[in-house]
Amino acid sequence: MSSTTTIALDPQSIRSAVDEAPFTGVIRVDAGAASLWRSEHGLADRASEVPVAAFTRFAIASGSKAFTALAVMRLVESGDLSLDTTARSVLGADLPLVDDAVTVEQLLGHTSGIGDYIDEDDDLDVSEFFLAAPVHTLTSAEAFLPLLDGIPAKAAPGDGFAYCNSGYVLLAIIVERVTGRGYHEVVQELVLDPAGLTETGFPRTDELGADHARGYVFDEGLRVNTLHLPVRANGDGGASTTASDVHRFWQALFAGRIVSTETVARMVEPRSHDEDEGMRYGLGFWLNETGTGVVLEGCDVGASFRSVHHPGTATTATVMSSTADGAWPVARVLANAVAALDPA
């Protein structure tokens, strides 16, 4: 049961953040069943001049990693996997540069030490980001094997935190091989359906529906991100959702409707600290540096997303945008408001 929220939202600060950079997206703050702020901004489709609406779906990039982590933990709960399962025991001879000692737990917590197929150099212009494989072929986790192969390890397994997209693609491969089914199908059955996320899924980037915001490479212009991203990403990204489904997800998670509340507690227990991000990390979830806030965050070509949930008050603050930089000014304002819910 949640306590009464005392979150203080400053409308002027939010409006100033919206104006700080060209912002196309959705802002939503909820406390339990109470809506505290909802606003929509800009065009979901610039070519057709379709405005963003409350029901518009946005790509959430690495926010999807939580779905992968939860699917894995469902398999841990069922006994099909354990946190001590080694990647090698599932990979066989594939990806020989992955250390034999790397475990599922280390992959979940970004402590595996394996090399990353995505260079997250802060100086990289997102408009210059392209994958080293035809994007239309990347529809299953197995299809990512050539992208992961041949990348040397960065560190020994367990030797500290290093955010790694390859680790979550590898988890998706493990999910596919253990279940004998496609990653997207497994996540739908084990995570999205139990949570009641009817507005969430993994659409192909070349088949987006009318309710989906197009992701744009630049703040202005009509160039979309289709050529920059996997046509249907796996493990480390690719999900699309609405702001209402994000809040619904947090409610379902902490109510134990996806995994048990005991498993949730393990996943949001701080295990590492990332000085660069100024946050802690559990298993599939970022955590505020102090306090109890749990965070989902994602950034990619044509997408930026941040959602902070305060479990004690069931408060969710979410911002979603269709450009790589659009969400962050608003996200900072919302993060400060949620952080104030924790006692000093």
C-alpha positions in Angstrom: 0.0 0.0 0.0 1.4 3.4 -0.9 1.4 6.5 1.3 0.0 9.8 0.3 2.2 11.6 -2.3 3.5 15.1 -1.7 5.2 15.5 -5.0 5.5 19.2 -6.0 5.4 19.9 -9.7 6.4 23.4 -10.9 4.5 24.1 -14.1 6.9 26.9 -15.0 9.9 24.6 -14.7 8.3 22.0 -16.9 7.4 24.6 -19.5 10.9 26.1 -19.5 12.3 22.6 -20.0 10.0 22.0 -22.9 11.2 25.3 -24.5 14.9 24.6 -23.8 15.2 22.3 -26.8 12.7 21.4 -29.6 10.6 18.9 -27.8 8.3 16.4 -29.4 6.8 13.9 -27.0 4.7 13.2 -24.0 5.0 14.1 -20.3 3.0 12.3 -17.7 3.1 12.1 -13.9 0.8 9.8 -11.9 0.4 8.9 -8.3 -1.5 5.7 -8.1 -4.8 6.2 -9.8 -4.4 10.0 -9.7 -3.2 11.9 -12.7 -0.9 14.9 -11.7 0.3 16.0 -15.1 -0.4 15.1 -18.7 0.8 17.0 -21.8 1.6 16.3 -25.4 3.8 18.3 -27.6 4.8 18.5 -31.3 4.1 16.2 -34.3 4.2 12.4 -34.2 4.5 12.4 -37.9 6.0 15.6 -39.5 5.3 14.6 -43.1 1.6 14.1 -42.4 1.5 16.8 -39.6 -0.1 14.3 -37.2 0.1 15.8 -33.6 1.3 13.8 -30.7 -1.6 12.5 -28.6 -1.9 10.8 -25.2 -2.2 7.4 -26.9 0.9 7.9 -29.2 3.4 5.1 -28.9 7.1 6.0 -28.6 10.2 3.8 -28.9 11.9 3.5 -25.5 15.3 2.2 -26.6 17.2 0.7 -23.6 14.1 1.1 -21.5 13.3 -2.3 -23.0 16.1 -4.0 -21.1 13.8 -4.3 -18.1 11.5 -6.5 -20.2 14.5 -8.8 -21.1 15.6 -8.9 -17.4 12.1 -9.8 -16.3 11.7 -12.5 -18.9 15.0 -14.0 -17.7 13.9 -13.8 -14.1 10.6 -15.6 -15.0 12.8 -18.4 -16.4 14.8 -18.4 -13.2 11.7 -18.7 -11.1 10.5 -21.6 -13.3 13.8 -23.4 -12.9 14.7 -23.2 -16.6 17.6 -20.9 -15.8 19.5 -19.9 -12.7 21.5 -16.7 -12.0 24.6 -18.9 -11.9 23.9 -20.4 -15.4 26.9 -19.7 -17.6 26.5 -18.2 -21.0 28.9 -20.8 -22.4 26.6 -23.6 -21.3 23.9 -22.2 -23.6 26.2 -20.8 -26.4 28.2 -23.9 -27.1 30.9 -22.9 -29.5 29.3 -19.6 -30.5 30.9 -16.3 -29.5 34.3 -17.9 -28.4 35.5 -14.5 -27.0 32.9 -14.6 -24.3 34.6 -15.8 -21.1 33.5 -19.3 -20.0 32.9 -17.9 -16.5 30.3 -15.2 -17.6 27.0 -15.9 -15.8 23.4 -14.8 -16.4 23.6 -12.7 -13.2 26.6 -10.8 -14.5 24.9 -10.2 -17.8 21.9 -8.8 -16.1 24.0 -6.5 -13.9 26.4 -5.3 -16.6 29.4 -6.9 -14.8 30.2 -9.6 -17.3 33.1 -7.7 -18.8 32.2 -8.7 -22.4 32.8 -6.3 -25.2 30.0 -4.2 -26.6 28.8 -4.2 -30.2 27.6 -0.5 -29.8 30.2 2.2 -29.3 28.5 4.6 -26.8 31.1 7.3 -27.3 29.5 10.5 -26.0 31.1 12.4 -28.9 29.4 10.3 -31.5 26.8 12.3 -33.6 23.7 10.1 -33.6 23.2 10.9 -37.3 26.5 9.0 -38.0 25.4 5.8 -36.2 24.9 2.8 -38.4 25.1 -0.9 -37.7 27.6 -3.2 -39.3 24.9 -5.5 -40.7 21.9 -4.9 -42.9 19.2 -3.6 -40.5 16.4 -5.6 -42.3 18.0 -8.9 -41.3 18.0 -8.2 -37.6 14.7 -9.7 -36.6 15.6 -12.4 -34.1 18.2 -12.6 -31.3 20.1 -15.2 -33.2 20.5 -12.8 -36.1 22.6 -10.6 -33.9 25.3 -13.2 -33.5 27.6 -11.8 -36.3 27.4 -8.4 -34.6 28.5 -9.8 -31.3 31.2 -12.1 -32.6 34.9 -11.1 -32.6 34.6 -8.4 -30.0 37.3 -8.8 -27.3 36.4 -8.6 -23.6 36.8 -5.4 -21.8 37.4 -6.9 -18.3 37.3 -10.2 -16.4 33.8 -11.4 -15.4 32.7 -9.7 -12.2 35.3 -7.1 -12.4 33.1 -4.0 -12.0 30.2 -2.3 -13.8 30.4 -1.5 -17.5 27.1 -0.8 -19.3 26.9 -3.3 -22.1 24.2 -3.7 -24.8 25.8 -6.9 -26.0 25.1 -8.5 -22.7 21.4 -8.0 -23.1 21.4 -9.2 -26.7 23.2 -12.3 -25.3 20.5 -12.7 -22.7 17.9 -12.7 -25.5 19.8 -15.4 -27.3 19.9 -17.4 -24.1 16.1 -16.9 -23.7 15.5 -18.1 -27.3 17.7 -21.2 -26.9 16.4 -22.2 -23.5 12.7 -21.8 -24.5 13.0 -22.8 -28.2 10.9 -19.8 -29.0 11.4 -16.3 -30.3 12.4 -13.6 -27.9 9.5 -11.3 -28.7 7.0 -14.1 -28.2 8.5 -15.0 -24.8 8.5 -11.4 -23.6 4.9 -11.0 -24.7 3.8 -14.1 -22.7 6.0 -13.8 -19.6 6.1 -10.0 -19.2 3.7 -7.9 -21.2 0.6 -10.0 -20.9 0.8 -10.5 -17.1 1.3 -6.8 -16.7 -1.7 -5.9 -18.9 0.5 -3.9 -21.3 -1.9 -3.8 -24.3 -0.2 -0.8 -25.8 3.3 -2.2 -25.6 5.2 -4.3 -28.1 8.1 -4.7 -30.5 6.9 -3.3 -33.9 9.1 -3.4 -37.0 10.5 0.0 -37.7 9.4 -0.3 -41.3 5.8 -1.1 -40.4 4.9 1.5 -37.7 1.2 2.1 -37.2 -0.7 5.3 -37.4 -0.5 5.6 -33.6 3.3 5.4 -33.4 5.6 8.4 -33.4 8.2 8.4 -36.1 11.8 8.7 -34.7 13.7 11.5 -36.2 17.5 11.8 -36.7 17.4 15.6 -36.4 15.3 18.1 -34.4 14.1 19.5 -37.7 13.4 17.9 -41.1 11.7 14.7 -42.3 14.6 12.2 -42.1 13.5 9.2 -39.9 15.7 6.6 -38.2 14.8 3.5 -40.2 18.2 3.0 -41.7 20.0 3.4 -38.4 18.4 0.8 -36.2 17.6 -2.9 -36.3 14.2 -3.5 -38.0 13.1 -5.4 -34.9 15.6 -5.1 -32.0 16.1 -7.8 -29.5 17.2 -7.8 -25.8 18.8 -4.4 -25.6 16.1 -2.3 -27.1 13.2 -2.1 -29.6 10.1 -1.9 -27.5 7.5 0.8 -28.1 4.8 1.9 -25.6 2.6 4.7 -24.3 3.0 6.8 -21.2 -0.1 5.2 -19.7 1.3 1.7 -20.2 4.6 2.7 -18.6 2.7 3.7 -15.4 0.7 0.4 -15.7 4.0 -1.5 -15.9 5.4 0.0 -12.7 2.1 -0.8 -10.9 2.2 -4.4 -12.1 5.9 -4.8 -11.3 5.6 -3.8 -7.7 2.4 -5.6 -7.2 4.2 -8.9 -8.1 2.1 -9.6 -11.2 5.1 -10.2 -13.5 7.6 -11.8 -11.1 7.2 -12.3 -7.3 7.7 -9.4 -5.0 10.8 -11.2 -3.6 12.3 -11.3 -7.1 11.4 -7.6 -7.6 13.3 -6.8 -4.4 16.4 -8.7 -5.7 16.2 -6.8 -9.0 16.0 -3.4 -7.5 18.7 -4.0 -4.8 21.7 -1.8 -5.6 24.6 -3.9 -6.8 26.8 -1.4 -8.7 27.4 2.4 -8.9 28.1 4.2 -12.2 29.9 7.5 -11.5 29.4 8.8 -15.0 25.6 8.4 -14.8 25.4 9.3 -11.1 23.1 6.3 -10.5 23.2 2.8 -9.1 22.2 -0.4 -10.9 20.4 -3.5 -9.9 19.4 -6.3 -12.3 17.8 -4.7 -15.3 16.9 -1.4 -13.5 18.7 1.8 -12.8 18.3 3.2 -9.3 18.7 6.8 -8.1 22.0 7.5 -6.5 20.2 8.0 -3.2 16.7 7.3 -2.1 14.2 4.7 -3.5 13.6 5.9 -7.0 13.7 3.2 -9.7 14.5 4.3 -13.2 14.1 3.1 -16.8 16.0 5.1 -19.3 16.8 4.9 -23.0 18.4 6.9 -25.8 18.9 6.0 -29.4 18.7 7.6 -32.9 15.2 9.0 -32.9 14.3 8.2 -29.3 14.8 9.4 -25.7 12.9 8.1 -22.7 13.1 8.3 -19.0 10.6 7.0 -16.4 11.2 7.3 -12.6 9.0 5.4 -10.2 8.8 6.0 -6.4 7.5 2.7 -5.0 6.5 4.2 -1.6 4.0 6.6 -3.1 3.3 4.7 -6.4 4.4 7.8 -8.2 5.6 7.6 -11.8 7.1 10.5 -13.8 7.7 9.7 -17.5 8.9 11.7 -20.5 9.1 10.2 -24.0 10.4 11.9 -27.1 11.1 11.1 -30.8 14.6 12.6 -30.9 17.8 11.5 -29.2 18.0 14.6 -27.0 14.5 15.8 -26.6 13.5 14.2 -23.3 16.4 15.2 -21.1 15.6 18.8 -20.1 12.2 17.7 -19.0 13.5 14.5 -17.4 15.8 16.5 -15.1 12.9 18.5 -13.8 10.8 15.4 -13.2 13.7 13.5 -11.6 14.2 16.3 -9.0 10.5 16.3 -8.2 10.4 12.5 -7.6 13.7 12.7 -5.6 12.0 15.1 -3.2 9.6 12.4 -2.2 12.4 10.6 -0.3 13.1 12.0 3.2 16.3 14.0 3.5 
